[in-house]
Amino acid sequence: MAILNALVRKYPNANREWVLQYVFPSRSLFKDPQSNQLYRNHAHESGLQKAVASAARHAGIPKRVTCHTFQHLFATHLLEAGYDIRTV
């Protein structure tokens, strides 16, 4: 927890900055043993992966769908829109 304390000293307003917030927060809290404050970590990536796979199953998509699939899908749309492959 020494790292956390160092970050709090270095960035005292970090808890208010959007860029440092978790987009997918964990459901559970943990208690910092030094400050006795409750904190929330980010959700584990496997939760998002399972949600994507479940959504694909419910949508009737027969192929395997992962989070990485969205990267390829986005790149394909950019290329179809006329963006240069080197910028994608």
C-alpha positions as CSV (number, residue, x, y, z in Angstrom):
1,M,0.0,0.0,0.0
2,A,3.0,2.3,0.0
3,I,2.5,2.8,-3.7
4,L,-1.0,3.9,-3.1
5,N,0.1,6.4,-0.5
6,A,2.8,7.7,-2.8
7,L,0.2,8.2,-5.6
8,V,-2.1,10.0,-3.2
9,R,0.7,12.4,-2.3
10,K,1.7,12.9,-5.9
11,Y,-1.8,13.3,-7.3
12,P,-4.1,14.6,-4.5
13,N,-7.0,15.2,-6.9
14,A,-6.7,11.9,-8.8
15,N,-10.1,10.7,-7.3
16,R,-11.8,13.5,-9.2
17,E,-10.1,13.1,-12.6
18,W,-12.0,11.1,-15.3
19,V,-8.9,9.7,-16.9
20,L,-7.9,7.9,-13.6
21,Q,-11.4,6.5,-12.9
22,Y,-12.3,2.9,-13.6
23,V,-14.9,2.5,-16.4
24,F,-15.8,-0.9,-15.1
25,P,-15.5,-0.9,-11.3
26,S,-15.4,-4.0,-9.3
27,R,-18.5,-5.0,-7.3
28,S,-16.5,-5.7,-4.2
29,L,-14.5,-3.3,-2.0
30,F,-11.2,-3.7,-0.2
31,K,-10.0,-2.1,2.9
32,D,-6.6,-0.3,3.0
33,P,-4.9,-1.6,6.2
34,Q,-3.0,1.7,6.8
35,S,-5.8,4.2,6.3
36,N,-8.8,1.9,7.0
37,Q,-10.5,3.4,4.0
38,L,-12.6,1.4,1.6
39,Y,-11.5,1.3,-2.1
40,R,-12.8,-0.3,-5.2
41,N,-10.6,-1.9,-7.8
42,H,-11.3,-2.3,-11.5
43,A,-13.4,-5.3,-12.6
44,H,-11.4,-8.3,-13.7
45,E,-11.2,-8.5,-17.5
46,S,-12.7,-12.0,-17.5
47,G,-16.0,-10.5,-16.5
48,L,-16.2,-8.4,-19.6
49,Q,-15.0,-11.3,-21.8
50,K,-17.8,-13.5,-20.4
51,A,-20.4,-10.8,-21.0
52,V,-19.3,-10.4,-24.6
53,A,-19.4,-14.1,-25.2
54,S,-22.8,-14.3,-23.6
55,A,-24.1,-11.5,-25.7
56,A,-22.9,-13.1,-28.8
57,R,-24.6,-16.4,-27.8
58,H,-27.9,-14.6,-27.1
59,A,-27.6,-12.8,-30.5
60,G,-27.3,-16.1,-32.2
61,I,-23.8,-15.5,-33.6
62,P,-22.3,-19.0,-34.3
63,K,-18.7,-17.9,-34.3
64,R,-16.4,-17.2,-31.3
65,V,-16.6,-13.6,-30.3
66,T,-14.1,-11.9,-28.0
67,C,-13.3,-8.4,-27.0
68,H,-10.4,-8.5,-29.5
69,T,-13.1,-9.0,-32.2
70,F,-14.2,-5.4,-31.7
71,Q,-10.7,-4.1,-32.5
72,H,-10.9,-5.8,-35.9
73,L,-14.5,-4.6,-36.4
74,F,-13.5,-1.0,-35.7
75,A,-10.5,-1.2,-38.0
76,T,-12.7,-2.7,-40.8
77,H,-15.2,0.2,-40.5
78,L,-12.3,2.7,-40.7
79,L,-11.0,1.1,-43.8
80,E,-14.4,1.0,-45.4
81,A,-14.8,4.7,-44.6
82,G,-11.7,5.5,-46.6
83,Y,-9.1,5.8,-43.9
84,D,-5.5,4.9,-44.9
85,I,-4.3,1.5,-43.7
86,R,-1.2,3.2,-42.2
87,T,-3.3,5.4,-39.9
88,V,-5.5,2.5,-38.8
